[in-house]
């Protein structure tokens, strides 16, 4: 797998990351550190004291560390891509409030057969370019609305998806996730939504032959190496490609300085990684992202009330790189924790959102990660976290490091979207 950083804004960091990765110690050489690592201390013990040192030294080091030991290195940006076809454009969507379109993107990397279908919802009533949420769905674009022209995936889908038959999508699935994405609410608030199906990038299975990964294998390679991209890195690559598409093809309608990334559960883990690796994402909302995303890795390995990295690597062995498995029994040997991934987003706003009954996602631990990232925000000249205690249920903490928890279970619903939009209004300004 090509070991390079993906975002165009971080091109200069790619070479340094390659050098860094070659110098990282092997697992046996890593010291056990029960306390969470200081995000401002380099791997060699040097403390970072200036914004310049953070941006040029510690930030690229952490980006490389997370890829090397946990997620795997994101695939490289394709040298060439095209909008293969605009499948349809409907300016009458939502009773004329929005224009709905879907485009099929093709990437000309070696042997890359994947096609990425991007569903774009634009409000018709606007005075200029509008902010946009970029999200990834679980069941196919057709699940977001009952529109008859939205593409139905031909690849694998989850058995749990409504309308799924033999792990393939059908017409029965149209509009079945409308209450998850709430397109009417997004449009009424003046925002656009760009959405794509995760399976277009990499089906969520342990089969490494049916996604983008094989296109980036070295000659003779048939499976991922120890630090090659897992599914979460591949999906983050998808977020970045959608942003490429919006910037290059829709910059007259989309405000490219107000791009927000959002995702639920495993897609929330992806959201945070995508934002940590690409400064073009101006705001991130990793919703109920838990272990491997927003929650700490340093929890007791025998805990039954929250997900541990041993558990997640056992149940979902394809999400992370093989190196991450080494830490199953000794998470305290990780040279970072998830507050460091969050710190990579500084000084941009990030909202952690949760549900009271979703203790598996460790909402208390997530708040501790917010506290752990705050010193980096301070170093960069802004207040990250404005409180010391976790807010009460249904109280939005809308600081740069935001937090919200509501009653209920593991899901993304209309109440959540109301909060997402309130948070975006605070940091983007209300769309006109």
C-alpha positions as CSV (number, residue, x, y, z in Angstrom):
1,X,0.0,0.0,0.0
2,X,1.3,3.4,-0.8
3,X,2.1,5.1,2.5
4,X,1.3,8.8,1.8
5,X,-1.0,11.4,3.3
6,X,-4.0,12.1,1.3
7,X,-5.1,15.7,1.6
8,X,-4.0,18.2,-1.0
9,X,-3.5,20.7,1.9
10,X,-1.0,18.3,3.5
11,X,1.0,17.2,0.5
12,X,4.2,18.6,2.0
13,X,3.7,16.3,5.0
14,X,3.7,13.1,3.0
15,X,7.4,12.8,2.6
16,X,8.1,13.5,6.2
17,X,5.5,10.9,7.3
18,X,7.2,8.3,5.1
19,X,10.5,9.1,6.9
20,X,8.9,9.0,10.3
21,X,7.2,5.7,9.8
22,X,10.5,4.1,9.0
23,X,11.9,5.3,12.3
24,X,9.0,4.2,14.5
25,X,10.0,1.5,17.1
26,X,8.6,-2.0,16.9
27,X,5.9,-3.1,19.3
28,X,8.2,-4.7,21.7
29,X,10.3,-1.6,22.1
30,X,7.3,0.6,23.0
31,X,7.1,1.4,26.7
32,X,3.9,0.8,28.7
33,X,2.3,4.1,29.7
34,X,-0.9,3.8,31.7
35,X,-1.5,7.5,31.7
36,X,-2.7,9.1,28.4
37,X,0.2,10.5,26.5
38,X,0.7,14.3,26.4
39,X,-0.3,15.4,22.9
40,X,2.3,18.1,23.0
41,X,5.2,15.7,23.7
42,X,7.0,14.2,20.7
43,X,7.9,10.6,20.5
44,X,11.5,11.4,21.5
45,X,10.3,13.2,24.6
46,X,10.7,16.8,23.2
47,X,7.9,19.2,24.3
48,X,6.2,21.2,21.6
49,X,5.8,24.8,22.8
50,X,4.8,26.8,19.7
51,X,2.1,26.6,17.0
52,X,4.8,26.4,14.4
53,X,6.4,23.4,16.0
54,X,3.0,21.7,16.3
55,X,2.1,22.2,12.7
56,X,5.5,21.3,11.3
57,X,6.7,18.6,13.7
58,X,4.1,17.1,16.1
59,X,1.1,17.1,13.8
60,X,2.8,15.2,11.0
61,X,4.3,12.8,13.5
62,X,0.9,12.0,15.1
63,X,-0.7,11.6,11.7
64,X,2.0,9.1,10.8
65,X,1.8,7.3,14.2
66,X,-2.0,6.8,13.9
67,X,-1.6,5.4,10.4
68,X,1.3,3.2,11.3
69,X,0.0,1.6,14.5
70,X,-3.7,1.8,14.2
71,X,-5.6,2.7,11.0
72,X,-3.1,1.9,8.3
73,X,-1.8,4.4,5.8
74,X,-4.5,6.0,3.7
75,X,-4.3,5.2,0.0
76,X,-2.8,7.9,-2.2
77,X,-5.0,10.4,-4.1
78,X,-5.7,9.1,-7.6
79,X,-3.6,10.8,-10.3
80,X,-6.8,11.2,-12.4
81,X,-10.5,11.0,-11.8
82,X,-13.6,12.0,-13.7
83,X,-17.3,12.5,-13.3
84,X,-18.1,9.5,-15.4
85,X,-21.8,10.4,-15.5
86,X,-24.3,12.7,-13.9
87,X,-27.1,10.2,-13.4
88,X,-29.9,12.7,-12.9
89,X,-30.7,16.2,-11.7
90,X,-34.1,17.1,-10.2
91,X,-34.7,20.7,-9.3
92,X,-38.1,19.9,-7.8
93,X,-37.0,17.8,-4.9
94,X,-38.7,18.4,-1.5
95,X,-41.6,20.2,-3.1
96,X,-39.2,22.5,-5.0
97,X,-37.1,23.4,-2.0
98,X,-34.0,21.6,-3.2
99,X,-32.2,20.3,-6.2
100,X,-31.2,16.6,-6.0
101,X,-28.5,15.1,-8.2
102,X,-26.3,12.1,-8.3
103,X,-23.0,11.7,-10.0
104,X,-20.8,8.6,-10.6
105,X,-17.1,9.2,-10.1
106,X,-14.4,7.0,-11.6
107,X,-10.8,6.9,-10.4
108,X,-8.0,5.9,-12.7
109,X,-5.6,4.3,-10.2
110,X,-4.2,1.0,-11.4
111,X,-7.0,-1.6,-11.7
112,X,-9.4,0.5,-9.6
113,X,-12.8,-0.6,-10.7
114,X,-14.8,1.1,-7.9
115,X,-17.4,3.7,-8.8
116,X,-18.3,6.3,-6.2
117,X,-21.9,7.6,-6.4
118,X,-22.3,11.0,-4.8
119,X,-25.8,12.1,-3.9
120,X,-26.0,15.9,-3.6
121,X,-28.9,17.9,-2.1
122,X,-28.7,21.7,-2.6
123,X,-31.2,24.2,-1.3
124,X,-32.8,26.2,-4.0
125,X,-33.4,29.3,-1.9
126,X,-29.9,30.7,-1.3
127,X,-28.1,34.0,-1.8
128,X,-24.7,32.4,-2.5
129,X,-22.6,29.4,-1.9
130,X,-23.9,27.3,1.1
131,X,-22.2,25.2,3.7
132,X,-22.3,21.5,3.2
133,X,-22.4,18.3,5.3
134,X,-20.4,15.4,3.9
135,X,-21.6,12.1,5.2
136,X,-21.4,8.3,4.5
137,X,-24.4,6.1,4.7
138,X,-24.7,2.4,5.6
139,X,-27.2,1.0,3.1
140,X,-26.9,2.9,-0.2
141,X,-27.9,6.4,-1.4
142,X,-31.3,5.2,-2.4
143,X,-32.1,4.7,1.3
144,X,-32.0,8.5,2.0
145,X,-35.1,9.3,-0.1
146,X,-37.8,7.5,-2.1
147,X,-36.8,9.2,-5.3
148,X,-37.0,6.7,-8.1
149,X,-33.8,7.7,-9.9
150,X,-31.3,7.3,-7.0
151,X,-28.8,4.6,-7.7
152,X,-29.3,1.3,-6.0
153,X,-25.9,-0.3,-5.1
154,X,-25.0,-3.4,-7.0
155,X,-22.4,-4.4,-4.4
156,X,-22.7,-6.0,-1.0
157,X,-25.0,-4.4,1.7
158,X,-25.6,-5.2,5.3
159,X,-28.2,-7.9,6.1
160,X,-29.7,-5.4,8.5
161,X,-30.5,-2.8,5.8
162,X,-34.2,-2.6,5.1
163,X,-34.9,-4.2,1.7
164,X,-31.7,-6.2,1.7
165,X,-32.0,-9.6,0.0
166,X,-29.1,-12.0,0.1
167,X,-26.9,-9.0,1.1
168,X,-27.9,-7.0,-1.9
169,X,-30.0,-3.8,-2.0
170,X,-33.5,-3.8,-3.6
171,X,-36.2,-1.3,-4.4
172,X,-37.7,-2.0,-1.0
173,X,-34.9,0.0,0.6
174,X,-35.8,3.3,-1.0
175,X,-36.3,6.0,1.6
176,X,-35.8,3.7,4.6
177,X,-33.1,5.9,6.2
178,X,-34.9,9.1,5.6
179,X,-35.3,9.5,9.4
180,X,-31.6,9.1,9.8
181,X,-30.6,11.8,7.4
182,X,-33.5,14.3,7.6
183,X,-32.9,16.0,4.3
184,X,-35.9,18.4,4.7
185,X,-34.4,19.7,8.0
186,X,-31.0,20.2,6.5
187,X,-32.4,22.1,3.5
188,X,-34.7,24.2,5.6
189,X,-31.8,25.3,7.6
190,X,-29.9,26.4,4.5
191,X,-27.3,23.6,4.3
192,X,-26.4,21.2,1.5
193,X,-25.7,17.5,1.9
194,X,-23.2,15.3,0.0
195,X,-23.6,11.7,0.8
196,X,-22.1,8.4,-0.4
197,X,-22.4,4.7,0.4
198,X,-19.5,3.1,2.2
199,X,-19.7,-0.1,0.1
200,X,-18.8,2.0,-3.0
201,X,-15.4,2.4,-1.4
202,X,-15.0,-0.8,0.6
203,X,-17.7,-3.3,1.6
204,X,-17.7,-3.8,5.3
205,X,-16.3,-7.4,5.2
206,X,-13.0,-9.1,5.8
207,X,-12.6,-9.7,2.1
208,X,-9.7,-7.4,0.9
209,X,-10.4,-8.1,-2.8
210,X,-13.6,-6.2,-3.2
211,X,-12.7,-2.6,-2.3
212,X,-10.2,0.0,-3.3
213,X,-7.3,-1.6,-1.4
214,X,-6.0,-4.0,-4.2
215,X,-5.5,-1.0,-6.5
216,X,-2.8,0.2,-4.2
217,X,-1.0,-3.1,-3.5
218,X,2.6,-3.6,-4.5
219,X,3.4,-6.0,-7.3
220,X,2.7,-9.6,-6.2
221,X,0.8,-8.4,-3.1
222,X,-2.6,-10.1,-2.4
223,X,-3.5,-9.0,1.1
224,X,-2.8,-5.9,3.3
225,X,0.6,-5.5,5.0
226,X,0.9,-4.7,8.7
227,X,0.4,-1.0,8.2
228,X,-1.7,-1.0,5.1
229,X,-5.1,0.7,5.1
230,X,-8.0,-1.0,7.0
231,X,-11.6,-0.2,6.1
232,X,-11.8,3.0,8.2
233,X,-8.8,4.4,6.3
234,X,-10.4,3.4,3.0
235,X,-13.7,5.1,4.0
236,X,-11.8,8.2,5.0
237,X,-10.3,8.2,1.6
238,X,-13.8,8.3,0.3
239,X,-14.7,11.4,2.3
240,X,-11.6,13.1,0.8
241,X,-12.6,12.1,-2.7
242,X,-16.1,13.6,-2.2
243,X,-14.5,16.8,-1.1
244,X,-12.3,16.8,-4.2
245,X,-15.6,16.5,-6.2
246,X,-17.3,19.3,-4.4
247,X,-14.4,21.7,-4.7
248,X,-13.7,21.0,-8.4
249,X,-17.3,20.7,-9.7
250,X,-19.6,22.6,-7.3
251,X,-17.6,25.5,-5.9
252,X,-20.1,28.0,-7.2
253,X,-22.9,26.4,-5.2
254,X,-20.9,25.0,-2.2
255,X,-18.9,27.2,0.2
256,X,-15.7,25.1,0.3
257,X,-14.5,26.9,3.4
258,X,-17.6,25.6,5.3
259,X,-17.4,21.8,4.8
260,X,-18.6,19.7,7.7
261,X,-18.1,15.9,8.0
262,X,-20.6,13.8,9.8
263,X,-21.0,10.1,10.5
264,X,-22.6,7.7,12.9
265,X,-20.9,4.8,14.7
266,X,-18.2,3.2,12.5
267,X,-18.8,6.0,10.1
268,X,-18.2,8.4,13.0
269,X,-14.8,6.9,13.5
270,X,-14.2,7.5,9.9
271,X,-15.4,11.1,10.2
272,X,-12.8,11.9,12.9
273,X,-10.0,10.2,11.0
274,X,-10.9,12.0,7.8
275,X,-10.9,15.4,9.6
276,X,-7.6,14.7,11.3
277,X,-6.0,14.0,8.0
278,X,-7.6,16.8,5.9
279,X,-7.8,20.5,7.0
280,X,-10.4,21.1,4.3
281,X,-12.9,19.6,6.7
282,X,-13.7,22.8,8.7
283,X,-16.0,21.1,11.3
284,X,-16.4,17.4,12.3
285,X,-19.3,15.6,14.0
286,X,-18.3,12.0,14.8
287,X,-21.6,10.8,16.3
288,X,-21.5,7.9,18.8
289,X,-18.1,6.9,17.5
290,X,-16.8,5.1,20.6
291,X,-13.8,2.7,20.6
292,X,-11.4,3.3,17.8
293,X,-12.9,6.7,17.2
294,X,-13.8,9.2,20.0
295,X,-13.4,7.0,23.1
296,X,-10.1,6.2,24.8
297,X,-8.2,3.0,24.0
298,X,-6.8,2.9,27.5
299,X,-9.5,1.1,29.3
300,X,-9.2,-2.2,31.3
301,X,-9.1,-5.1,28.8
302,X,-11.6,-7.0,30.9
303,X,-14.3,-4.3,31.0
304,X,-17.7,-5.5,29.9
305,X,-19.6,-2.2,29.9
306,X,-17.6,-0.5,27.2
307,X,-16.0,-1.7,23.9
308,X,-12.3,-2.4,24.2
309,X,-9.8,-2.6,21.3
310,X,-9.4,-6.3,21.9
311,X,-13.2,-6.7,21.4
312,X,-13.3,-4.4,18.3
313,X,-10.3,-6.1,16.7
314,X,-11.8,-9.5,17.3
315,X,-15.3,-8.7,15.9
316,X,-14.2,-6.3,13.1
317,X,-10.6,-7.4,12.2
318,X,-10.7,-5.5,8.9
319,X,-11.4,-2.0,10.3
320,X,-7.9,-1.3,11.4
321,X,-4.4,-2.3,10.3
322,X,-2.8,-5.5,11.5
323,X,-0.4,-3.6,13.7
324,X,-3.3,-2.5,15.9
325,X,-4.0,-6.1,16.9
326,X,-0.6,-6.1,18.8
327,X,-2.1,-3.8,21.4
328,X,-5.2,-5.9,22.2
329,X,-3.8,-7.0,25.6
330,X,-1.6,-4.0,26.3
331,X,-3.4,-0.8,25.1
332,X,-1.2,1.2,27.4
333,X,1.7,0.6,25.0
334,X,0.0,2.8,22.3
335,X,2.2,5.9,21.8
336,X,-1.0,8.0,21.6
337,X,-4.7,7.8,22.6
338,X,-7.8,9.1,20.9
339,X,-7.5,12.6,22.3
340,X,-4.4,12.9,20.1
341,X,-6.5,12.2,17.0
342,X,-8.9,14.9,18.1
343,X,-6.0,17.3,18.6
344,X,-5.1,16.9,15.0
345,X,-8.3,18.7,14.2
346,X,-7.3,21.8,16.2
347,X,-8.2,24.6,16.1
348,X,-11.3,23.5,14.1
349,X,-14.6,22.8,15.9
350,X,-15.5,19.1,16.7
351,X,-18.7,18.0,18.3
352,X,-18.9,14.7,20.2
353,X,-22.5,13.5,20.4
354,X,-23.9,10.5,22.3
355,X,-26.9,8.8,23.8
356,X,-27.5,7.9,27.5
357,X,-28.3,4.3,26.8
358,X,-25.3,3.8,24.5
359,X,-22.7,3.2,27.2
360,X,-20.9,0.8,24.9
361,X,-19.5,3.9,23.2
362,X,-18.1,5.1,26.5
363,X,-19.6,8.7,26.6
364,X,-17.8,9.5,29.8
365,X,-14.5,8.4,28.3
366,X,-15.2,10.5,25.3
367,X,-15.5,13.7,27.4
368,X,-12.1,12.9,29.0
369,X,-10.7,12.8,25.4
370,X,-12.0,16.3,24.9
371,X,-10.2,17.4,28.0
372,X,-7.1,15.7,26.8
373,X,-7.1,17.6,23.5
374,X,-7.8,21.0,25.0
375,X,-4.1,22.0,25.5
376,X,-3.4,21.8,21.8
377,X,-6.3,24.1,21.1
378,X,-4.9,26.5,23.7
379,X,-1.5,26.3,22.1
380,X,-3.1,27.3,18.8
381,X,-4.7,30.3,20.3
382,X,-8.2,29.3,21.0
383,X,-10.3,27.9,23.9
384,X,-11.3,24.3,23.1
385,X,-13.3,23.2,26.1
386,X,-15.3,25.7,28.1
387,X,-16.3,23.4,31.0
388,X,-14.7,20.8,33.3
389,X,-17.7,18.6,33.8
390,X,-19.7,16.6,31.2
391,X,-22.9,18.5,30.3
392,X,-26.3,17.2,31.5
393,X,-28.6,15.4,29.0
394,X,-29.9,17.6,26.2
395,X,-27.6,20.5,27.0
396,X,-25.4,21.4,24.0
397,X,-21.8,22.4,24.8
398,X,-21.1,24.4,21.7
399,X,-17.5,25.3,22.3
400,X,-14.7,24.4,19.8
401,X,-14.6,21.1,21.6
402,X,-18.3,20.4,21.8
403,X,-20.4,17.8,23.5
404,X,-24.0,16.6,23.5
405,X,-25.8,13.6,25.0
406,X,-29.5,12.8,24.7
407,X,-31.8,10.1,26.1
408,X,-32.0,7.0,23.9
409,X,-29.9,4.4,22.1
410,X,-27.3,4.0,19.4
411,X,-28.9,5.8,16.5
412,X,-28.8,9.0,14.5
413,X,-32.2,10.8,14.4
414,X,-34.0,14.1,13.9
415,X,-33.1,15.4,17.4
416,X,-29.4,14.8,16.7
417,X,-29.6,16.7,13.4
418,X,-31.2,19.7,15.1
419,X,-28.2,19.8,17.4
420,X,-25.7,19.2,14.5
421,X,-27.3,22.2,12.7
422,X,-27.3,24.4,15.8
423,X,-23.6,23.6,16.3
424,X,-22.8,24.4,12.7
425,X,-24.7,27.6,12.9
426,X,-22.6,28.6,15.9
427,X,-19.3,28.0,14.1
428,X,-20.1,28.6,10.5
429,X,-22.7,31.3,10.9
430,X,-26.3,30.8,9.9
431,X,-26.7,30.3,6.1
432,X,-28.4,33.3,4.4
